[in-house]
Amino acid sequence: MGKRLLVVGVCVVLICVFFLPGCGKKEATEKVEKAINVRIQPAQKMAFRPFVDAIGTLNPDEEVTISSEIGGILRSIRVDEGTEVSRGMTLAMISDTDYRLEVKRAEAALRQAEATLANTRLEYQRKEALYRDELVTKQQFDDVSTRLALTAAEMEKARAILSLAGEKLSKTGIYSPLNGVIKEKKISAGDYVKDGTPLFEIIRIDPLKLNFTVNERDMGNIKVGQDVSFKIDAIPDRVFTGRVSIVYPNLEEKTRTLRVEAMVPNRHRLLKPGLFVKVTVYTGDPKDIVLVPLTSIRYEEAKTSLFVVEGDRAREKEVKIGRKYEELLEIVEGLKEKEMVVVVGQNNLAEGVKVNVAR
């Protein structure tokens, strides 16, 4: 009986030796928590000016069509497409031979009318003296008075004809009404043109108009005098600037957008009408905002969140985002400056999990 109890005791001891240590290891293994590797970056506060983005088009400040005001043959053309012109510069000449002859004829007619008037005035003065002395009848005096009035009217008519002839002669020269550039030349030397024939299109490109629209939600932020900036692909390292000059009073009916116009200096002619540009309108003074990398943000249905590291744990924070600043995103609510934001590995995280911050 004693031997049997001894054998049972030995078996129990052996079982404990072989199996209980394994059970202890299994429980210890289950208690070890795996840490997820992440990289972090502190949320930073920077000063930025609030802005509104839009797509716009550059247009000439002014565009005019120059037409002939008289008929005739184009004797010469002194400009071509792309020629820069100044106000008063001669663009073309219409043959003036016939118009010079008209002026000479009108001058001769005026001289004759002046001579006739002078003679009639002398006759009137003689008849007036005789009429006072009752040496001529009233009818005779009335006749000379009438002739004096008629010859005076003829002289005024001759003056008007001369003035008109001179005006036509002056219109044989075609002149630019503004400083600008020839956009289109519609005629050639030797062509016959009529009164009203379009000859040139001229555009003024300094300054240029920048026309764009903004969304209904941004219209309250746009005001005359605000600064605008933009770049063009041809000169990517240059920032061009302008200023809002017109905010139209009504929204576009179809698009529900607000039309805006800005004036952009173009002294060096680097900008061309017709260019599409991405416009930034600065709507206020610089202010401090909290920024995080774009890649740190998680989007889940209606929720926007990110992870921060507190100690060795990941904490999910729901945030309200603002505007994008290149590769950074504004955080309006839910995050403070210098909080450690997970920028790599956040897709593997959940609330409260252990993390290992990579150095």
C-alpha positions as CSV (number, residue, x, y, z in Angstrom):
1,M,0.0,0.0,0.0
2,G,2.8,2.4,0.9
3,K,4.7,1.5,-2.3
4,R,1.5,2.3,-4.3
5,L,1.2,5.8,-2.8
6,L,4.8,6.4,-3.4
7,V,4.4,5.7,-7.1
8,V,1.4,7.9,-7.4
9,G,3.3,10.8,-5.8
10,V,6.2,10.4,-8.1
11,C,3.9,10.5,-11.1
12,V,2.2,13.7,-9.9
13,V,5.6,15.3,-9.4
14,L,6.7,14.3,-12.9
15,I,3.5,15.7,-14.4
16,C,4.1,19.1,-12.7
17,V,7.7,19.1,-13.9
18,F,6.9,18.5,-17.5
19,F,3.5,20.4,-17.9
20,L,3.3,23.2,-15.4
21,P,6.3,25.1,-16.7
22,G,4.8,25.0,-20.3
23,C,1.5,26.4,-19.0
24,G,3.3,29.3,-17.3
25,K,5.2,30.2,-20.5
26,K,1.9,30.1,-22.5
27,E,0.3,32.5,-20.1
28,A,3.3,34.8,-20.2
29,T,3.3,34.8,-24.0
30,E,-0.3,35.7,-24.1
31,K,0.4,38.7,-21.9
32,V,3.1,40.2,-24.2
33,E,1.6,43.1,-26.3
34,K,3.0,43.7,-29.7
35,A,3.9,47.4,-30.4
36,I,3.1,48.9,-33.8
37,N,5.9,50.9,-35.5
38,V,5.0,54.5,-36.3
39,R,6.6,57.8,-37.2
40,I,5.4,61.0,-35.6
41,Q,5.7,64.7,-36.2
42,P,4.6,67.5,-34.0
43,A,1.6,69.6,-35.1
44,Q,3.0,73.0,-36.0
45,K,1.6,76.5,-35.7
46,M,2.4,78.9,-38.5
47,A,1.2,82.3,-39.7
48,F,-0.7,82.2,-43.0
49,R,-3.0,84.6,-44.7
50,P,-6.6,83.3,-45.3
51,F,-7.3,82.9,-49.0
52,V,-9.7,81.7,-51.6
53,D,-8.6,79.7,-54.7
54,A,-10.2,80.1,-58.1
55,I,-9.4,79.5,-61.8
56,G,-9.3,82.6,-64.0
57,T,-8.5,84.0,-67.4
58,L,-6.3,86.9,-68.4
59,N,-8.0,89.4,-70.7
60,P,-7.0,92.7,-72.3
61,D,-7.8,95.8,-70.3
62,E,-9.3,97.4,-73.4
63,E,-10.0,96.1,-76.9
64,V,-11.1,98.4,-79.8
65,T,-11.7,98.0,-83.5
66,I,-10.4,100.8,-85.7
67,S,-12.5,101.4,-88.8
68,S,-12.2,103.8,-91.7
69,E,-14.2,107.0,-91.5
70,I,-13.9,107.7,-95.2
71,G,-13.6,105.8,-98.5
72,G,-10.5,105.5,-100.5
73,I,-7.5,103.3,-101.5
74,L,-5.1,102.3,-98.7
75,R,-1.8,103.9,-99.7
76,S,0.3,102.4,-97.0
77,I,0.2,100.3,-93.8
78,R,2.8,101.0,-91.1
79,V,2.1,98.2,-88.6
80,D,1.5,94.5,-88.4
81,E,0.1,92.0,-85.9
82,G,2.1,92.2,-82.7
83,T,3.3,95.7,-83.2
84,E,3.2,97.9,-80.1
85,V,1.6,101.2,-80.7
86,S,1.1,104.4,-78.8
87,R,-1.8,106.8,-78.7
88,G,-1.7,109.0,-81.8
89,M,0.7,106.8,-83.7
90,T,0.0,106.5,-87.5
91,L,-1.2,103.0,-88.4
92,A,-2.1,103.5,-92.1
93,M,-2.7,106.2,-94.8
94,I,-5.5,106.4,-97.3
95,S,-4.7,108.1,-100.6
96,D,-5.4,111.8,-100.0
97,T,-5.2,113.2,-103.6
98,D,-8.9,113.6,-104.1
99,Y,-9.4,115.0,-100.6
100,R,-6.6,117.7,-101.1
101,L,-8.4,118.8,-104.3
102,E,-11.7,119.1,-102.3
103,V,-9.9,121.3,-99.8
104,K,-8.5,123.5,-102.6
105,R,-11.9,123.9,-104.2
106,A,-13.5,124.7,-100.9
107,E,-10.8,127.3,-100.2
108,A,-11.4,128.9,-103.5
109,A,-15.2,128.9,-103.0
110,L,-14.7,130.5,-99.6
111,R,-12.5,133.3,-101.0
112,Q,-15.1,134.0,-103.7
113,A,-17.9,134.1,-101.1
114,E,-15.9,136.5,-98.9
115,A,-15.3,138.8,-101.9
116,T,-19.0,138.8,-102.8
117,L,-19.9,139.5,-99.2
118,A,-17.5,142.4,-99.0
119,N,-18.9,144.0,-102.2
120,T,-22.5,143.4,-101.0
121,R,-21.7,145.0,-97.7
122,L,-20.3,148.2,-99.5
123,E,-23.4,148.4,-101.6
124,Y,-25.6,148.0,-98.5
125,Q,-23.7,150.9,-96.8
126,R,-24.3,153.2,-99.9
127,K,-27.9,152.3,-100.2
128,E,-28.4,152.7,-96.5
129,A,-27.1,156.3,-96.7
130,L,-29.2,157.1,-99.7
131,Y,-32.3,155.6,-98.1
132,R,-31.8,157.9,-95.1
133,D,-31.7,160.8,-97.5
134,E,-34.8,159.4,-99.2
135,L,-32.9,159.1,-102.5
136,V,-33.8,155.4,-103.0
137,T,-37.0,153.6,-102.3
138,K,-37.6,151.2,-99.4
139,Q,-37.9,148.4,-101.9
140,Q,-34.4,149.1,-103.2
141,F,-33.0,149.2,-99.7
142,D,-34.8,146.0,-98.8
143,D,-33.4,144.2,-101.8
144,V,-29.8,145.1,-100.9
145,S,-30.4,144.1,-97.3
146,T,-31.7,140.7,-98.5
147,R,-28.6,140.2,-100.8
148,L,-26.3,141.0,-97.9
149,A,-28.0,138.3,-95.7
150,L,-27.8,135.8,-98.5
151,T,-24.1,136.5,-99.3
152,A,-23.3,136.2,-95.6
153,A,-25.1,132.9,-95.5
154,E,-23.2,131.7,-98.6
155,M,-19.9,132.6,-96.9
156,E,-20.8,130.6,-93.8
157,K,-21.8,127.7,-96.1
158,A,-18.4,127.9,-97.8
159,R,-16.6,127.9,-94.5
160,A,-18.5,124.8,-93.4
161,I,-17.7,123.0,-96.7
162,L,-14.0,123.9,-96.2
163,S,-14.1,122.6,-92.6
164,L,-15.7,119.4,-93.8
165,A,-13.2,118.9,-96.6
166,G,-10.3,119.5,-94.1
167,E,-11.8,117.0,-91.7
168,K,-12.0,114.4,-94.4
169,L,-8.4,115.1,-95.4
170,S,-7.4,114.6,-91.8
171,K,-9.1,111.2,-91.8
172,T,-6.9,109.9,-94.5
173,G,-4.5,109.1,-91.7
174,I,-5.5,106.2,-89.5
175,Y,-4.2,106.7,-85.9
176,S,-4.2,104.6,-82.8
177,P,-6.6,105.9,-80.0
178,L,-4.7,104.1,-77.2
179,N,-1.4,102.5,-76.1
180,G,-1.5,98.9,-77.0
181,V,-0.7,96.1,-79.4
182,I,-2.1,95.3,-82.9
183,K,-4.1,92.1,-82.4
184,E,-5.3,91.8,-85.9
185,K,-4.7,93.6,-89.2
186,K,-7.8,93.1,-91.5
187,I,-6.6,94.8,-94.7
188,S,-3.6,95.2,-97.0
189,A,-2.0,98.1,-98.9
190,G,-3.9,98.8,-102.1
191,D,-7.2,97.7,-100.8
192,Y,-10.2,100.0,-101.4
193,V,-12.0,100.7,-98.1
194,K,-15.4,102.3,-97.5
195,D,-16.6,104.4,-94.6
196,G,-17.0,101.9,-91.7
197,T,-14.6,99.2,-93.0
198,P,-12.8,97.5,-90.1
199,L,-9.1,98.0,-90.4
200,F,-7.3,96.9,-87.1
201,E,-8.1,95.4,-83.7
202,I,-6.0,96.9,-80.9
203,I,-5.7,95.5,-77.4
204,R,-4.2,97.2,-74.3
205,I,-2.2,94.6,-72.3
206,D,-0.8,96.7,-69.5
207,P,-2.5,96.3,-67.3
208,L,-4.5,93.1,-67.9
209,K,-7.8,92.1,-66.5
210,L,-8.0,88.9,-64.5
211,N,-11.5,87.5,-64.6
212,F,-12.6,84.6,-62.4
213,T,-15.5,83.3,-60.3
214,V,-15.7,82.2,-56.7
215,N,-18.2,79.8,-55.0
216,E,-21.2,81.1,-53.3
217,R,-19.8,80.1,-49.9
218,D,-16.8,82.3,-50.4
219,M,-18.5,85.4,-51.8
220,G,-18.7,87.1,-48.4
221,N,-14.9,87.1,-48.2
222,I,-14.2,88.8,-51.5
223,K,-13.8,92.6,-51.5
224,V,-12.4,95.3,-53.8
225,G,-8.8,96.1,-53.0
226,Q,-7.8,92.6,-51.9
227,D,-4.5,91.2,-53.2
228,V,-4.4,88.3,-55.7
229,S,-1.5,86.2,-56.8
230,F,-0.9,83.5,-59.4
231,K,1.7,81.6,-61.4
232,I,1.9,80.5,-65.1
233,D,3.5,77.3,-66.4
234,A,5.8,79.1,-68.7
235,I,7.5,80.9,-65.7
236,P,6.9,78.5,-62.8
237,D,9.3,80.3,-60.4
238,R,7.7,83.7,-60.8
239,V,4.7,84.9,-58.8
240,F,2.5,87.5,-60.4
241,T,0.3,89.8,-58.3
242,G,-2.7,92.1,-58.8
243,R,-5.6,93.6,-56.9
244,V,-9.4,93.0,-57.0
245,S,-11.0,95.9,-58.9
246,I,-14.6,94.8,-59.4
247,V,-16.9,92.4,-57.4
248,Y,-20.0,92.0,-59.5
249,P,-23.3,92.5,-57.6
250,N,-25.1,89.3,-58.7
251,L,-24.4,85.6,-58.9
252,E,-24.3,83.8,-62.3
253,E,-27.8,82.2,-62.6
254,K,-26.6,78.8,-64.0
255,T,-23.4,78.2,-61.9
256,R,-24.3,80.1,-58.7
257,T,-20.9,81.7,-58.7
258,L,-19.8,85.3,-58.2
259,R,-17.8,87.1,-60.9
260,V,-14.7,89.0,-59.8
261,E,-12.2,91.1,-61.8
262,A,-8.7,92.1,-60.8
263,M,-6.2,94.3,-62.5
264,V,-2.7,92.9,-63.1
265,P,0.3,95.0,-64.1
266,N,2.1,93.7,-67.2
267,R,4.9,96.2,-67.7
268,H,7.4,93.6,-69.1
269,R,4.7,91.9,-71.3
270,L,5.4,88.5,-69.8
271,L,1.7,87.7,-69.5
272,K,-0.6,87.1,-72.5
273,P,-4.3,87.5,-72.9
274,G,-6.1,84.2,-72.9
275,L,-3.9,82.5,-70.3
276,F,-5.7,80.3,-67.8
277,V,-4.3,80.7,-64.3
278,K,-4.9,79.4,-60.8
279,V,-5.7,82.5,-58.7
280,T,-5.2,82.9,-55.0
281,V,-7.2,85.8,-53.4
282,Y,-5.9,86.8,-50.0
283,T,-9.0,87.7,-47.9
284,G,-7.3,88.9,-44.6
285,D,-4.2,89.5,-42.6
286,P,-1.9,86.6,-41.6
287,K,-3.0,84.5,-38.6
288,D,-1.6,81.6,-36.6
289,I,-3.1,78.2,-37.6
290,V,-2.3,74.6,-36.6
291,L,-1.0,72.5,-39.5
292,V,-0.4,68.8,-40.1
293,P,0.8,66.7,-43.1
294,L,-2.0,65.8,-45.5
295,T,-1.0,62.1,-45.1
296,S,-1.8,62.0,-41.4
297,I,-5.6,62.6,-41.9
298,R,-8.0,59.6,-42.0
299,Y,-11.4,59.9,-43.7
300,E,-14.2,57.5,-42.6
301,E,-17.6,58.4,-43.9
302,A,-18.5,61.7,-42.2
303,K,-15.7,61.5,-39.7
304,T,-12.2,63.1,-40.1
305,S,-9.6,62.0,-37.6
306,L,-5.9,61.4,-36.9
307,F,-3.8,59.6,-34.4
308,V,-1.5,61.2,-31.8
309,V,0.9,59.4,-29.5
310,E,0.6,59.9,-25.7
311,G,3.3,58.0,-23.9
312,D,3.5,54.7,-25.7
313,R,-0.2,54.6,-26.8
314,A,-2.1,55.8,-29.9
315,R,-5.0,58.1,-29.3
316,E,-7.5,58.8,-32.1
317,K,-8.7,62.4,-32.3
318,E,-11.6,63.6,-34.4
319,V,-10.7,66.9,-36.0
320,K,-12.2,69.6,-38.2
321,I,-10.1,70.5,-41.1
322,G,-9.7,73.8,-43.0
323,R,-7.7,74.8,-46.0
324,K,-4.9,73.1,-47.8
325,Y,-1.5,74.8,-47.8
326,E,0.5,72.7,-50.4
327,E,1.4,69.5,-48.5
328,L,-0.1,70.7,-45.2
329,L,-3.6,70.9,-44.0
330,E,-5.2,73.3,-41.5
331,I,-6.7,71.9,-38.4
332,V,-9.5,74.1,-37.2
333,E,-10.7,72.1,-34.2
334,G,-9.5,69.0,-32.2
335,L,-5.7,69.4,-32.1
336,K,-3.2,71.6,-30.3
337,E,0.2,72.8,-31.4
338,K,3.1,70.4,-30.6
339,E,0.9,67.3,-30.2
340,M,2.7,64.3,-31.6
341,V,0.8,63.3,-34.8
342,V,1.3,59.9,-36.4
343,V,2.4,60.5,-40.0
344,V,3.5,56.9,-40.9
345,G,1.7,53.7,-39.8
346,Q,-1.6,55.3,-38.8
347,N,-3.5,52.9,-41.0
348,N,-2.5,50.0,-38.7
349,L,-3.6,51.7,-35.5
350,A,-6.7,51.6,-33.3
351,E,-7.6,53.6,-30.2
352,G,-5.2,52.7,-27.3
353,V,-2.9,50.3,-29.0
354,K,0.8,50.3,-28.1
355,V,3.2,52.0,-30.5
356,N,6.9,52.0,-31.1
357,V,8.1,55.4,-32.3
358,A,10.8,55.0,-34.9
359,R,13.8,57.2,-34.4
